[in-house]
Amino acid sequence: MSFDLTVFATQFLGIFVEAAPFLLLGALASGLIEVFINKDDITRLVPNNPIAATVVGGMMGFIFPVCECGVVPVTRRLFNKGLPLSVGIAFLLAAPVMNPVVVAATYAAFGLGPIFYGRFIMTAIVSIGVGLVFAFQTRPQRIMRAQSILLPIGGGSAEAAPLPQSTNPERPAFLPGLKRALLFARTEFFDMGRFLVAGSLLAALMGTYQLDQAIEALASNPVNSVFVMQATGFVLSVCSTVDSFIALAFTGTFTTGSILAFLVYGPMVDIKSTMMFLGVFKRRTVAYLVILPMLFTALISIFLNLNVSF
């Protein structure tokens, strides 16, 4: 395999230019949340029951419609408003798929068929399932980076500190509040942007090497095809608003379960989002956020390939 600098540069610019506007929108949403939403709003939104709350987290993408690039800064800001960990993680994984834009794009590509319904049902199951793993974690400082929860980790009472309270209990007037939101958005964009650049570089590097022949040889296998398409979604790092049309090109070759694995796992976890996770969570937690959705998605997709005729 040879390295082509022109292909690498093209891939990097393509990934970064596609992702940066969505990160900017996510940073703007994050700033608006910081200024105009307080802890009482989050309390009203989220049920007290941890299971019901996690289910709500899986559906919050319809309230905050962001892709995998924008969801990270939004989730970080919601954590700082008191959003429970399990709810935030379910939202983090589900929102790139469970939002109106992706629903429309998936319908345009596949219509109302098994892939359309399967994508959203699987996303809900996987995101809520992974969120529930964190439902009873009461110490966010064990899984989140100190600067992400605005708490002094590592000393005395901070070890048992609860999720932080809202930094703005009273809403400001619209224009002064908007100015503050834009300042927050600027900081958030540049803070998370470095992880986006690193992730885009890695995705472009891996995408430069052509493995088409090896991949096609595994396309019809009900087990291997799933892992191949999960790896493809992870490496390509395509925005969830357009990945349906890329998946459509694989439908004549790959199994239906593997197409679903691409459409579910790819938006949840790819190279650039993994790098952005590192700006919020500790490394062990990021490993869980990569591996658990991969295993859940693979199990469901393989089961469908082996037991369901499409």
C-alpha positions as CSV (number, residue, x, y, z in Angstrom):
1,M,0.0,0.0,0.0
2,S,1.4,3.4,-1.0
3,F,0.7,6.7,0.6
4,D,-0.7,9.5,-1.6
5,L,-0.3,12.9,-0.1
6,T,-2.9,14.5,-2.5
7,V,-5.5,11.9,-1.5
8,F,-4.6,12.4,2.2
9,A,-5.0,16.2,1.9
10,T,-8.3,15.9,0.0
11,Q,-9.7,13.4,2.5
12,F,-8.7,15.6,5.5
13,L,-10.2,18.7,4.0
14,G,-13.3,16.9,3.0
15,I,-13.8,15.5,6.6
16,F,-12.9,18.7,8.3
17,V,-14.9,21.0,6.1
18,E,-18.0,18.8,6.4
19,A,-17.7,18.5,10.2
20,A,-16.6,22.0,11.2
21,P,-20.0,23.8,10.5
22,F,-21.8,21.2,12.7
23,L,-19.2,21.6,15.5
24,L,-19.9,25.4,15.2
25,L,-23.6,24.8,15.5
26,G,-23.0,22.5,18.5
27,A,-20.8,25.1,20.1
28,L,-23.5,27.8,19.5
29,A,-26.1,25.5,21.0
30,S,-23.8,24.9,24.0
31,G,-23.4,28.7,24.5
32,L,-27.2,29.2,24.4
33,I,-27.7,26.3,26.9
34,E,-25.1,27.9,29.2
35,V,-26.8,31.3,29.3
36,F,-30.5,30.6,28.9
37,I,-31.0,27.1,30.5
38,N,-30.7,26.5,34.2
39,K,-30.7,23.5,36.5
40,D,-34.5,23.8,37.1
41,D,-35.1,23.4,33.4
42,I,-33.1,20.2,33.4
43,T,-34.9,18.9,36.5
44,R,-38.3,19.4,34.8
45,L,-37.1,17.7,31.6
46,V,-35.6,14.5,33.2
47,P,-37.7,12.1,35.2
48,N,-36.6,11.0,38.7
49,N,-36.6,7.3,37.7
50,P,-33.1,6.5,36.4
51,I,-34.4,4.1,33.7
52,A,-37.1,6.5,32.5
53,A,-34.5,9.3,32.6
54,T,-32.1,7.4,30.4
55,V,-34.9,6.7,27.9
56,V,-35.6,10.4,27.8
57,G,-31.8,11.0,27.1
58,G,-32.0,8.7,24.1
59,M,-34.8,10.8,22.7
60,M,-33.4,14.3,23.5
61,G,-31.9,14.6,20.0
62,F,-35.3,15.8,18.8
63,I,-35.0,18.7,21.3
64,F,-31.3,19.4,20.6
65,P,-30.9,18.2,16.9
66,V,-27.1,18.0,16.5
67,C,-24.8,15.6,14.7
68,E,-21.8,13.7,16.2
69,C,-19.6,16.7,15.9
70,G,-22.0,19.1,17.7
71,V,-23.3,16.7,20.3
72,V,-20.1,16.6,22.4
73,P,-20.0,20.3,23.4
74,V,-23.8,20.3,23.9
75,T,-23.5,17.3,26.2
76,R,-20.7,18.7,28.1
77,R,-22.7,21.9,28.8
78,L,-25.7,19.9,29.8
79,F,-23.6,17.9,32.3
80,N,-22.6,21.3,33.8
81,K,-26.3,22.1,34.2
82,G,-26.9,19.0,36.3
83,L,-27.9,16.4,33.6
84,P,-27.4,12.9,35.1
85,L,-24.5,10.9,33.6
86,S,-26.7,8.1,32.2
87,V,-29.0,10.6,30.5
88,G,-26.1,12.5,29.0
89,I,-24.4,9.4,27.7
90,A,-27.6,8.1,26.1
91,F,-28.1,11.5,24.5
92,L,-24.4,11.6,23.4
93,L,-24.7,8.3,21.5
94,A,-28.3,8.7,20.2
95,A,-28.6,12.3,19.2
96,P,-26.5,12.0,15.9
97,V,-29.2,9.6,14.6
98,M,-32.3,10.4,16.7
99,N,-33.0,13.9,15.2
100,P,-35.3,15.2,12.5
101,V,-32.6,15.9,9.9
102,V,-31.3,12.3,10.0
103,V,-34.8,10.9,10.0
104,A,-35.5,12.8,6.7
105,A,-32.2,11.8,5.1
106,T,-32.7,8.1,6.0
107,Y,-36.2,8.2,4.6
108,A,-35.0,9.8,1.4
109,A,-32.3,7.1,0.9
110,F,-34.2,3.9,2.0
111,G,-37.9,4.8,2.3
112,L,-40.0,3.2,5.0
113,G,-38.4,-0.2,5.0
114,P,-36.4,-2.5,7.4
115,I,-33.3,-0.3,7.3
116,F,-35.3,2.9,8.1
117,Y,-37.0,1.3,11.1
118,G,-34.1,-0.8,12.1
119,R,-31.7,2.1,12.3
120,F,-33.8,4.1,14.8
121,I,-34.9,1.1,16.9
122,M,-31.3,-0.2,17.1
123,T,-30.0,3.3,18.0
124,A,-32.5,3.6,20.8
125,I,-31.7,0.1,22.2
126,V,-27.9,0.6,22.1
127,S,-27.8,4.2,23.4
128,I,-30.2,3.6,26.2
129,G,-28.4,0.3,27.1
130,V,-25.0,1.9,27.3
131,G,-26.5,4.8,29.2
132,L,-28.0,2.4,31.8
133,V,-24.5,1.1,32.4
134,F,-23.7,4.5,33.9
135,A,-27.1,5.0,35.6
136,F,-25.8,4.3,39.1
137,Q,-22.5,6.1,38.9
138,T,-22.9,8.9,41.4
139,R,-19.4,10.3,41.2
140,P,-18.8,12.0,37.8
141,Q,-15.3,12.9,38.7
142,R,-14.4,9.2,38.3
143,I,-15.2,9.1,34.6
144,M,-15.0,12.8,33.5
145,R,-12.1,15.1,33.1
146,A,-11.8,17.8,35.8
147,Q,-12.2,20.7,33.4
148,S,-15.4,19.1,31.9
149,I,-17.3,19.2,35.2
150,L,-15.8,22.4,36.5
151,L,-14.9,20.7,39.8
152,P,-11.5,20.6,41.6
153,I,-10.9,16.9,41.3
154,G,-8.3,15.3,43.5
155,G,-8.8,17.0,46.9
156,G,-10.8,16.2,50.0
157,S,-14.5,17.0,49.6
158,A,-14.3,17.3,45.9
159,E,-14.1,13.5,45.6
160,A,-17.7,13.2,46.7
161,A,-19.0,16.3,45.0
162,P,-22.3,16.1,43.1
163,L,-22.8,17.2,39.6
164,P,-22.2,21.0,39.4
165,Q,-25.0,23.4,39.8
166,S,-26.1,25.9,37.1
167,T,-23.7,28.8,36.7
168,N,-26.6,31.2,35.8
169,P,-29.7,30.6,38.0
170,E,-31.5,33.7,36.6
171,R,-31.9,34.2,32.8
172,P,-30.4,37.4,31.5
173,A,-32.1,39.7,29.0
174,F,-32.0,38.5,25.4
175,L,-29.3,40.7,23.9
176,P,-26.8,40.6,26.8
177,G,-27.5,36.9,27.1
178,L,-26.9,36.4,23.4
179,K,-23.6,38.2,23.6
180,R,-22.5,36.0,26.5
181,A,-23.7,32.9,24.6
182,L,-21.5,33.8,21.6
183,L,-18.5,34.2,23.8
184,F,-19.1,30.8,25.4
185,A,-19.6,29.4,21.9
186,R,-16.3,30.8,20.7
187,T,-14.4,29.2,23.6
188,E,-16.2,25.9,23.1
189,F,-15.5,25.8,19.4
190,F,-11.8,26.3,19.8
191,D,-11.6,24.0,22.8
192,M,-13.3,21.1,21.0
193,G,-11.9,22.0,17.5
194,R,-8.4,20.7,18.3
195,F,-9.9,17.3,18.9
196,L,-11.8,17.6,15.6
197,V,-8.6,18.4,13.7
198,A,-6.7,15.5,15.3
199,G,-9.6,13.1,14.5
200,S,-9.9,14.3,11.0
201,L,-6.2,13.8,10.4
202,L,-6.4,10.2,11.7
203,A,-9.5,9.5,9.6
204,A,-7.8,10.8,6.5
205,L,-4.7,8.9,7.1
206,M,-6.6,5.6,7.5
207,G,-8.9,6.4,4.6
208,T,-5.9,7.0,2.2
209,Y,-5.1,3.3,2.1
210,Q,-7.4,1.4,-0.3
211,L,-8.7,-1.9,1.1
212,D,-11.7,-2.3,-1.3
213,Q,-10.8,-5.8,-2.5
214,A,-10.3,-7.2,1.0
215,I,-13.5,-5.7,2.2
216,E,-15.6,-6.9,-0.7
217,A,-14.4,-10.5,-0.1
218,L,-16.1,-10.3,3.4
219,A,-19.2,-8.5,2.3
220,S,-21.6,-11.5,2.2
221,N,-20.5,-13.2,5.4
222,P,-23.2,-12.6,8.1
223,V,-20.7,-12.1,10.9
224,N,-17.6,-10.6,9.3
225,S,-19.5,-8.2,7.2
226,V,-20.9,-6.5,10.3
227,F,-17.4,-5.9,11.8
228,V,-16.2,-4.7,8.4
229,M,-19.0,-2.1,8.1
230,Q,-18.5,-1.0,11.7
231,A,-14.8,-0.4,11.0
232,T,-15.7,1.4,7.8
233,G,-18.1,3.7,9.6
234,F,-15.5,4.4,12.3
235,V,-12.7,5.2,9.8
236,L,-14.7,7.2,7.2
237,S,-16.1,9.5,10.0
238,V,-18.9,10.7,7.7
239,C,-21.5,13.1,9.2
240,S,-24.7,11.4,10.2
241,T,-26.7,13.8,8.0
242,V,-25.2,12.3,4.8
243,D,-24.2,8.7,5.7
244,S,-27.5,7.2,4.5
245,F,-26.5,8.0,0.9
246,I,-23.1,6.4,1.4
247,A,-24.7,3.3,2.9
248,L,-27.0,3.1,0.0
249,A,-24.0,2.4,-2.3
250,F,-23.2,-0.7,-0.2
251,T,-26.7,-2.3,-0.2
252,G,-26.1,-4.4,-3.3
253,T,-23.0,-6.0,-1.8
254,F,-23.2,-6.1,2.0
255,T,-25.7,-7.8,4.2
256,T,-28.6,-5.8,5.6
257,G,-27.4,-6.3,9.2
258,S,-24.0,-4.9,8.3
259,I,-25.6,-1.8,6.6
260,L,-27.5,-1.2,9.9
261,A,-24.3,-1.6,11.8
262,F,-22.7,1.1,9.7
263,L,-25.7,3.4,10.1
264,V,-26.0,2.9,13.9
265,Y,-22.4,2.6,15.1
266,G,-20.7,5.0,12.7
267,P,-22.7,8.1,13.9
268,M,-22.3,7.0,17.5
269,V,-18.5,6.5,17.4
270,D,-16.0,7.4,14.8
271,I,-12.4,8.6,14.8
272,K,-13.2,12.3,15.2
273,S,-15.9,11.9,17.8
274,T,-13.6,9.6,19.8
275,M,-10.9,12.3,19.9
276,M,-13.6,14.8,21.0
277,F,-14.7,12.3,23.7
278,L,-11.2,12.6,25.1
279,G,-11.9,16.3,25.8
280,V,-14.8,15.4,28.2
281,F,-14.1,11.9,29.6
282,K,-11.2,10.1,31.0
283,R,-9.5,7.5,28.8
284,R,-11.0,4.5,30.4
285,T,-14.5,5.9,30.0
286,V,-13.8,6.7,26.3
287,A,-12.8,3.0,25.8
288,Y,-16.1,2.0,27.2
289,L,-17.9,4.5,24.9
290,V,-16.2,2.9,21.9
291,I,-16.3,-0.7,22.8
292,L,-19.8,-1.1,24.4
293,P,-21.8,0.4,21.5
294,M,-19.7,-1.7,19.1
295,L,-20.5,-4.9,20.9
296,F,-24.2,-4.1,21.3
297,T,-24.5,-3.1,17.7
298,A,-22.6,-6.1,16.5
299,L,-24.7,-8.6,18.5
300,I,-28.0,-7.2,17.2
301,S,-26.8,-6.9,13.6
302,I,-25.4,-10.5,13.6
303,F,-28.6,-11.8,15.1
304,L,-30.6,-10.1,12.4
305,N,-28.3,-11.5,9.6
306,L,-28.6,-15.0,11.0
307,N,-32.3,-15.1,11.9
308,V,-34.2,-12.6,9.8
309,S,-34.9,-12.6,6.1
310,F,-35.1,-9.1,4.6
